[in-house]
Amino acid sequence: MSEQRHYIRWFEETTLQDIAAVGGKAASLGEIYQALTPQGIRIPNGFCVTADAYRAVLDEAKLWEKLRTLLSNDPPKDAPVAAEVAAQARALVYGAGLPTAVEEQITQAYQQLCGEYGDGLRVAVRSSATAEDLPSASFAGQHESFLNIGDLDGLLDACRHCFASLFTERAISYRERNGFDHFSVYLAVVVMKMVRADRASSGVMFTLDTDTGFRDVVFINSAYGLGENIVQGTVDPDEFYVHKPTFAEGHRCVLRRHLGAKQQTLTCDENPNSQELQNLDTPVERSQRFSLSDDEVLLLADYALKTEAHFRRLRGQECPMDIEWAKDGEDNQLYVLQARPETVASQKPRNQLKRYHFTEKPDKTALLASGRAIGTGIASGKVRRVDNAAGLTDFRDGEVLYAESTSPDWGPAMRRASALVTERGGRTCHAAIVAREFGIPAVVGIGNAGGALQNGEFVTVTCAEGDIGRVFGGEIPFEASTIALDDVPRTRTRMMINLGSPDQAFRLSALPCDGVGLARMEFIVNEYIKAHPMALAHPEQVDDPDAQAALATLTSHHKSGADFFIEKLSEGIGTIAAAFYPHPVIVRTSDFKTNEYARLIGGSGFEPHEENPMLGFRGASRYAHEAYADGFALECMALKRAREEMGLSNIKVMIPFCRRVSEGKQVVQTMRAHGLAAGENELEIYVMCEIPNNVVQIDAFSQVFDGISIGSNDLTQLVLGVDRDSDIVAFDFDERDAGVMEMMKQAIEGAHRNGIPAGICGEAPSNYPEVAEFLVRQGIDSISLSPDALLKTLERVSALERGL
């Protein structure tokens, strides 16, 4: 009977309805090959060796009962015995060989594929389980794949190994953990033309942010060579984000990028009879370049969005995707190799917020290492260094697993860890994927800092502070709480948040707020640019050799320092604006003081010494002054790029510390000269109301600006005559003083009298709920708070509004 079966199915004959016959991976490939190739997505052609072939192997060799007997006992707790059982099962399946009919049909299909692509064809051979790539369980990495197969004998052997890989230790463990019967899951095999990514680049992309579940971006990882290096966490990949809503509106711009180290390049042996892969050190000069151009990133984003849209139509619901891609070094084209529903970040409810926070502030001197944060949790435990699978035998529940990188074989031990720390890897490496699935914090890519982690040392790992994860020595107390965001009341008063770090933007966008009332530009300059704007605009004026060298390093991959500044600042601003799009994001232009500017790279030569920088050369007075005019021009160009090229027209601009009306007019005129004209492309320009003169002359300032935002910190300082940086007179600094409250009241009344909105972005309502209530009674239009104060303030303001 078995000889009469058809064991081959080509991609063009396969759809998602065929999972039972060809497995999830092959069904997805067939689906997109049929549906999306006409839309311009390139997918290598190939065929599937069906699950019937796997069953024929077990039927002919009479293996069903032998395997049932082998796996019938409860899973042994002793790992080496579990490994022995898995090895015996694989040996049975591989040793059975292939039935004659199966081998003949594979041979015929392979010859047909060679006829399509020509002599010397190399193929990739991948396992495709019938319970794989499901919305609730991915089975990713559980079964074997083989690359660079250059002849028929190699193909037949790879198929046997794929069938046997249904019984790897990790696959057995995964099925047991997810409630799948071992004998209700079957294995098919995908055979497809191999894309020569070993001569170019490859990676994975997701149609959501994998850390936060934020749905409005495409997140792309890329490294040189074959993609296994990214999956295994062997390298730190390049990372790119593209914003979906503005991409759909026709804007073609990379939202954000991060240059990875790409330490190694996985290549194929050029010997056509060899299946060997070689992991070569990437030349330094090559590793310091992005592995994709912007045009290629945008093309991949287009592939991803078309793939997601197709699966959304099929399923009748949102379906974020996990997509493997590769660039062929022979034809320089981009191909999709696999597409499946994303099963980790997309399953986490966005309407719940689990918040971790330290109950005692960590001592900075206890910081041992930092890297990319995976998740938002905090955990403590003893460090256990693991160098290979054999080292897992000593691993204990609740320890912090520390390794250079991890592999799928480590899964059963990794899920028992309290946290993971790796020296290498990006946010889609194996360690990161496992950490998300098991809900444990991980810090990946700490680099050489790992020398500070001692085996057996107690550490605390935190991923609760944005994109940077940190490892501290010792046990630091922390708490966790879960908040149902759907239950949080909404208010008539617009409630917004203050935000400086782009790294936290996607995560904080889940908060029930109406946008960002204060996006601090200086945070982006300090953390991501690090250099003085004037030093980047005029590097020839920098005299300090160390600063010259640092500037050269920062800008080495850009045409100029100005280009570097514009790109980095616009990406930082853009990330925040994209996270809250289309809600307004009010970006305050730089408000460093001279002593703070001087600490930036190359800054000392451009800044005067001032006895009281708080009242000196800051804010609006800098922007048209010859000493900073070119720096402000760069700020304007970055804002213009974010608004126009990126399409983020929800960005509003706010001018800080504007002392006089004439100064405000000059700034607005200067901005217009740089392409930022109020009223064009929905641009509004606000002013910080933080100087008594802003209140006294509110009618005049209202004719220059489109809105005001009260800066209660500086307003309190200047109303009370108290240096807010002075510890000695700190007791006199109180925003609740009657004089300060009266000034805020007058500011709101004056703005409304002139038909412009009034908000507040100072710390007063975050620190003192009674200030928030007072402002609501005065009819303030918006209150912008620190994120941790938002929820409690929402509840109080909602209760107040119900009583008004």
MOTAGI-V407760 format. One line per field, one symbol per residue. psi: psi as a letter, one per 20 degrees, with the letter a starting at -180 (. if undefined). burial: + if it has 9 or more other ideal C-beta (glycine too) atoms within 8 Angstrom, else -. Layout:
psi: ???
burial: ???
//
This chain:
psi: hhhiqojppqhijqriikhhhirgghggggghgghigijjpppqrarporhhgghhghghjlighghgghjhrqpqhoghgghggghgghhgggihapqghggghggggghghhhhirqjpqqpoqqnqikqkqhiphjpjhrqqprkpjrgghgghhgghgghiikqghgggggghjkpphjjprprppoqpppmiijdrraqqqkrpigijpijqpopqqrqaqihhggikhqorqqqqpogghghijpnppgqqporhlhqoorqpioijpjqqpoqppqghhhjqqiqrghhghghhggghhgggghgggikrqmqqopprqppigikqpqphqpqppjfhiippijqoopqqpippqphiiphqqbppoajrqqqrqpoppirhhiihipqpjropprgrrrhiighhhiiqhrqpqhrqajjrggggggghikqqqoqlibiiiiioppiqprpppkjkbipqqoqqropqrqqqppohhipqrqhppprqpphohhigggiiiqmrkaoiooohhgggghhgiqphhhhhmhijphphghgggghggjhkqhrhgggggggghhgghgghhhjpjqqoopprpkqrhhghhiqpjhhiipqpqhnhhjcnrbhhhhiqhijghghhhgghgggghgggijmiipqpppqlogqghgghhghgggghjjnppipkjpqorqpnjphhhghkhgghhihrirqppnhghggghgikpoiiphgkhiiooijqhgghhggghggggghhjkqqpapjrighhhohhgggghghikqhqpprqhiigghhggghggghhi.
burial: -+--+-+++++--+-+-++-+++++++++++++++++---+++++++++++++++++++++-++-+++-++-------+--++-++-+++++++-+-++-+++-++++++--++------++++++++++++++--++++++++++++++---+++-+++++++++++++++++++---+-+--++++++++++++++-++++++++++++++++++++++++++++++++++++++++++++++++---+-+++++--+-++++++++-----+-+-++-+---++--+++---+++++++++++++-+++-+----+++++++++++----+++++++++++++-----+-+++++---+---+++++++++++++++++++++----++--+---+++++-++---+++++++++++++++++++++++++++---++++++++-++--+---++++++++---++++++--+-+-+--+-+--+--+-+++++++-++-++++++++++-++++++++++++-++++++++++++-++-+--++-++--++--+--+++++++++++++++++++++-++++++++++++++++-++++-+++--+--++-++++++++-+--++++++++++++++++--+++-++++++++++-+-++++++-+++-+-+-+----++++++++++-++-+++-++-++-++++++++++++++-+-+--------+-+++--++-++++++++++++-+-+++++++++-++-++++++-+-+-++++++-+++-++++++-++---
//
